[in-house]
Amino acid sequence: MSGIINTTDANFENDIKDPKKLVIVDMWAEWCGPCKMMEPILKEISEEHQDTVKIVKLNIDQNQQTPLKLKVMNIPTFIFYKNGKEVERIVGAFPKKHFVKKIEELL
């Protein structure tokens, strides 16, 4: 089972809290080409790192409060959380190896 869940403004705070895993939030939109490019990479990462990583997707068109509160200006934006606290933020699409390296640094 993959560790990807879709969240909403209402559930966001609960979904980023996981004491056992690094949580990666993907701020995306249906019309965003680079966001779509990252989908298969996120799926692979969620399967390969299911014991240590949880991926949370937030559609910014359907949920506008959270991106505004977090000052997300561009998408895709990936925000990494440990114990509910932001520890890293990356904006834009990038190769899987870069993503995996960042995960390893933060674990």
C-alpha positions as CSV (number, residue, x, y, z in Angstrom):
1,M,0.0,0.0,0.0
2,S,1.4,3.4,-0.9
3,G,1.8,6.1,1.7
4,I,0.1,8.8,-0.3
5,I,-3.0,10.5,1.1
6,N,-5.0,13.5,-0.1
7,T,-5.7,16.1,2.5
8,T,-7.8,19.2,2.9
9,D,-7.5,22.5,4.7
10,A,-9.6,21.0,7.5
11,N,-7.5,17.9,7.9
12,F,-4.0,19.3,7.1
13,E,-2.8,19.8,10.7
14,N,-3.7,16.2,11.7
15,D,-2.3,14.7,8.5
16,I,1.2,16.3,8.9
17,K,1.6,14.9,12.4
18,D,3.3,11.5,12.3
19,P,5.9,10.8,15.0
20,K,7.3,7.7,13.2
21,K,7.6,9.1,9.6
22,L,9.0,12.0,7.6
23,V,5.9,13.7,6.1
24,I,6.2,15.3,2.7
25,V,3.5,17.6,1.6
26,D,3.0,18.1,-2.1
27,M,1.2,21.4,-2.9
28,W,-0.2,20.8,-6.4
29,A,-2.9,21.7,-8.9
30,E,-4.6,19.8,-11.7
31,W,-3.4,22.3,-14.4
32,C,0.3,22.2,-13.3
33,G,2.5,20.3,-15.7
34,P,5.5,20.0,-13.4
35,C,3.2,18.7,-10.6
36,K,2.0,16.0,-13.0
37,M,5.6,15.1,-13.8
38,M,6.3,14.5,-10.1
39,E,3.3,12.1,-9.6
40,P,5.1,8.9,-10.7
41,I,8.2,9.9,-8.7
42,L,6.1,10.4,-5.5
43,K,4.3,7.1,-6.1
44,E,7.7,5.3,-6.3
45,I,9.1,7.0,-3.2
46,S,5.9,6.2,-1.2
47,E,6.3,2.5,-2.1
48,E,10.1,2.3,-1.6
49,H,10.1,4.3,1.6
50,Q,6.7,3.3,3.1
51,D,8.2,2.5,6.5
52,T,9.8,6.0,6.9
53,V,7.9,8.4,4.6
54,K,4.3,9.6,4.3
55,I,3.3,11.7,1.4
56,V,0.4,14.1,1.7
57,K,-1.1,15.8,-1.3
58,L,-2.9,19.1,-1.1
59,N,-4.8,20.5,-4.2
60,I,-4.3,24.2,-3.8
61,D,-7.3,25.1,-6.0
62,Q,-9.7,23.2,-3.8
63,N,-7.9,24.1,-0.5
64,Q,-6.7,27.7,-0.6
65,Q,-6.3,28.5,3.2
66,T,-3.3,26.2,3.9
67,P,-1.1,27.4,1.0
68,L,-1.9,31.0,1.9
69,K,-1.0,30.4,5.6
70,L,2.2,28.6,4.6
71,K,3.1,31.3,2.0
72,V,3.3,28.9,-0.9
73,M,3.9,31.1,-4.0
74,N,4.7,28.5,-6.6
75,I,3.9,24.9,-7.3
76,P,4.8,22.2,-7.0
77,T,6.1,23.0,-3.5
78,F,7.2,20.2,-1.3
79,I,7.3,20.8,2.4
80,F,9.0,18.3,4.7
81,Y,7.7,17.8,8.2
82,K,9.1,16.0,11.2
83,N,6.8,15.6,14.2
84,G,4.5,18.2,12.7
85,K,7.2,20.9,12.3
86,E,8.5,22.1,8.9
87,V,12.2,21.1,8.4
88,E,12.7,21.8,4.7
89,R,11.0,23.2,1.6
90,I,11.7,22.6,-2.0
91,V,10.0,24.4,-4.9
92,G,9.8,23.0,-8.4
93,A,10.1,19.6,-10.1
94,F,13.3,17.7,-9.8
95,P,14.7,14.2,-10.4
96,K,14.0,11.2,-8.1
97,K,17.6,10.9,-6.9
98,H,17.5,14.5,-5.6
99,F,14.3,13.7,-3.7
100,V,15.7,10.5,-2.2
101,K,18.9,12.3,-1.2
102,K,16.8,15.0,0.7
103,I,14.8,12.2,2.4
104,E,18.0,10.5,3.5
105,E,19.4,13.8,4.9
106,L,16.3,14.4,6.9
107,L,15.7,11.0,8.4
